Amino acid sequence: MEVAGDHFDVIIIGAGIMGSCTAYEAAKRGLNVLLLEQFDFLHHLGSSHGESRTIRYTYPEPYYVPMVIESFRLWEEAESEIGYRVITKTPHFDLGPACNKSLQSVISSCNSHSIDVRVLNESQVSEKFGCSFEMPEGWIGLATEGGVIKPTKAVAMFQALAIKRGAVLRDHEEAVDIKKADDGNGVVVSTVNGRRFRGNKCVVTAGAWTRKLVKTAARLDLPIQPHPAASHSRLLLENQRKL
Ligand SMILES: Cc1cc2nc3c(=O)[nH]c(=O)nc-3n(C[C@H](O)[C@H](O)[C@H](O)COP(=O)(O)OP(=O)(O)OC[C@H]3O[C@@H](n4cnc5c(N)ncnc54)[C@H](O)[C@@H]3O)c2cc1C
């Protein structure tokens, strides 16, 4: 059964940080938005809850830095609309072998986007932290700016802002199917409760459940696997191999 009147410009599936800020950004652009969540809003089963996440410029991939610059601007915009803070700017520090390729790429990514990155040797690091800091031989420290985000508070903020901008938010509404509408205009999203919503577009922000949703909606078993913060784990592994 299709629910009459439930026609949206955008249907977003998954209300973690990605889906919640997508809902806000789409609603801010004047779109008629529906955000669906399978569990309670602000549940603790996904990736976006808790007390802290870092935000930093120090990625080896050069395309990250402009995105971080833009996201700092968007965080500030959302904070000024809601009237409280979810992000605290802090100094940020990375370290590793001077010859490490990822670390070298981090330095050039920052330099090419005019991010203030200071490369420190062992005594400069000790001086900076006001105590003796022992680093393995040949290692350097990188001092930049970064920040700490409160994730649960941030998700709640984006959901509140999305509602304020007219978005419709529904929890306990697991999407189980996404089909092209019969008339060819947009999609129909069906939920576990037997509801059907029409959307001109559908954005899937289902996090670690993406494989499950694709499997039920498209009968495709894609080899999608949740992965820990890729670049930093890689750097850590490279460093461990060198020690
Ligand atoms: C312990 C930890 C530490 C981290 N530290 C950092 C850090 O310091 N800095 C950083 O930048 N990143 C960090 N990350 C990564 C970051 O937290 C994640 O990239 C981000 O939270 C992912 O958000 P998401 O919205 O994609 O996924 P999720 O938060 O998992 O949201 C997906 C949502 O979709 C819902 N959903 C799934 N399927 C359906 C369906 N069929 N119908 C309806 N709803 C559905 C789920 O219930 C869930 O609420 C960390 C992650 C973890 C776990």
The ligand as a MOL file (V3000), in Angstrom:
LIG
                    3D

  0  0  0     0  0            999 V3000
M  V30 BEGIN CTAB
M  V30 COUNTS 53 58 0 0 0
M  V30 BEGIN ATOM
M  V30 1 C 34.9160 3.7990 17.5320 0
M  V30 2 C 34.9520 4.7230 16.3130 0
M  V30 3 C 35.8190 5.7940 16.3160 0
M  V30 4 C 35.8570 6.6290 15.2140 0
M  V30 5 N 36.6840 7.7340 15.2310 0
M  V30 6 C 36.6220 8.6300 14.2370 0
M  V30 7 C 37.3260 9.8530 14.3250 0
M  V30 8 O 37.9960 10.1400 15.3170 0
M  V30 9 N 37.2280 10.7480 13.2950 0
M  V30 10 C 36.4470 10.4680 12.1890 0
M  V30 11 O 36.3730 11.3170 11.2790 0
M  V30 12 N 35.7450 9.3190 12.0880 0
M  V30 13 C 35.8080 8.4190 13.0820 0
M  V30 14 N 35.0700 7.2630 13.0130 0
M  V30 15 C 34.2520 7.0520 11.8220 0
M  V30 16 C 32.9270 7.8230 11.9120 0
M  V30 17 O 32.4070 7.7600 13.2120 0
M  V30 18 C 31.9930 7.1680 10.8890 0
M  V30 19 O 32.5750 7.3050 9.6050 0
M  V30 20 C 30.6130 7.7840 10.8720 0
M  V30 21 O 30.0380 7.8310 12.1610 0
M  V30 22 C 29.7580 6.9640 9.9270 0
M  V30 23 O 28.4640 7.4860 9.9570 0
M  V30 24 P 27.3200 6.8510 9.0850 0
M  V30 25 O 26.1410 7.7490 9.2030 0
M  V30 26 O 27.8530 6.5330 7.7200 0
M  V30 27 O 27.0560 5.4180 9.7340 0
M  V30 28 P 26.1890 5.0330 11.0470 0
M  V30 29 O 26.4180 5.9770 12.1530 0
M  V30 30 O 26.4370 3.5900 11.3360 0
M  V30 31 O 24.7010 5.2590 10.5470 0
M  V30 32 C 24.0610 4.3930 9.6690 0
M  V30 33 C 22.6150 4.4120 10.1030 0
M  V30 34 O 21.8130 3.7780 9.1170 0
M  V30 35 C 20.7910 3.0590 9.7920 0
M  V30 36 N 20.2940 2.0560 8.8520 0
M  V30 37 C 20.9890 1.0530 8.2910 0
M  V30 38 N 20.2220 0.3370 7.4400 0
M  V30 39 C 18.9890 0.9200 7.4790 0
M  V30 40 C 17.7600 0.6160 6.8230 0
M  V30 41 N 17.6570 -0.4060 5.9770 0
M  V30 42 N 16.7040 1.4100 7.0830 0
M  V30 43 C 16.7980 2.4590 7.9480 0
M  V30 44 N 17.9400 2.7630 8.6090 0
M  V30 45 C 19.0220 2.0090 8.3710 0
M  V30 46 C 21.5370 2.4680 10.9860 0
M  V30 47 O 20.6650 1.9970 12.0020 0
M  V30 48 C 22.3780 3.6480 11.4060 0
M  V30 49 O 21.6980 4.4960 12.3250 0
M  V30 50 C 35.0240 6.3840 14.0870 0
M  V30 51 C 34.1590 5.2850 14.0990 0
M  V30 52 C 34.1120 4.4640 15.2060 0
M  V30 53 C 33.1580 3.3020 15.1960 0
M  V30 END ATOM
M  V30 BEGIN BOND
M  V30 1 1 1 2
M  V30 2 1 2 3
M  V30 3 2 2 52
M  V30 4 2 3 4
M  V30 5 1 4 5
M  V30 6 1 4 50
M  V30 7 2 5 6
M  V30 8 1 6 7
M  V30 9 1 6 13
M  V30 10 2 7 8
M  V30 11 1 7 9
M  V30 12 1 9 10
M  V30 13 2 10 11
M  V30 14 1 10 12
M  V30 15 2 12 13
M  V30 16 1 13 14
M  V30 17 1 14 15
M  V30 18 1 14 50
M  V30 19 1 15 16
M  V30 20 1 16 17
M  V30 21 1 16 18
M  V30 22 1 18 19
M  V30 23 1 18 20
M  V30 24 1 20 21
M  V30 25 1 20 22
M  V30 26 1 22 23
M  V30 27 1 23 24
M  V30 28 2 24 25
M  V30 29 1 24 26
M  V30 30 1 24 27
M  V30 31 1 27 28
M  V30 32 2 28 29
M  V30 33 1 28 30
M  V30 34 1 28 31
M  V30 35 1 31 32
M  V30 36 1 32 33
M  V30 37 1 33 34
M  V30 38 1 33 48
M  V30 39 1 34 35
M  V30 40 1 35 36
M  V30 41 1 35 46
M  V30 42 1 36 37
M  V30 43 1 36 45
M  V30 44 2 37 38
M  V30 45 1 38 39
M  V30 46 1 39 40
M  V30 47 2 39 45
M  V30 48 1 40 41
M  V30 49 2 40 42
M  V30 50 1 42 43
M  V30 51 2 43 44
M  V30 52 1 44 45
M  V30 53 1 46 47
M  V30 54 1 46 48
M  V30 55 1 48 49
M  V30 56 2 50 51
M  V30 57 1 51 52
M  V30 58 1 52 53
M  V30 END BOND
M  V30 END CTAB
M  END
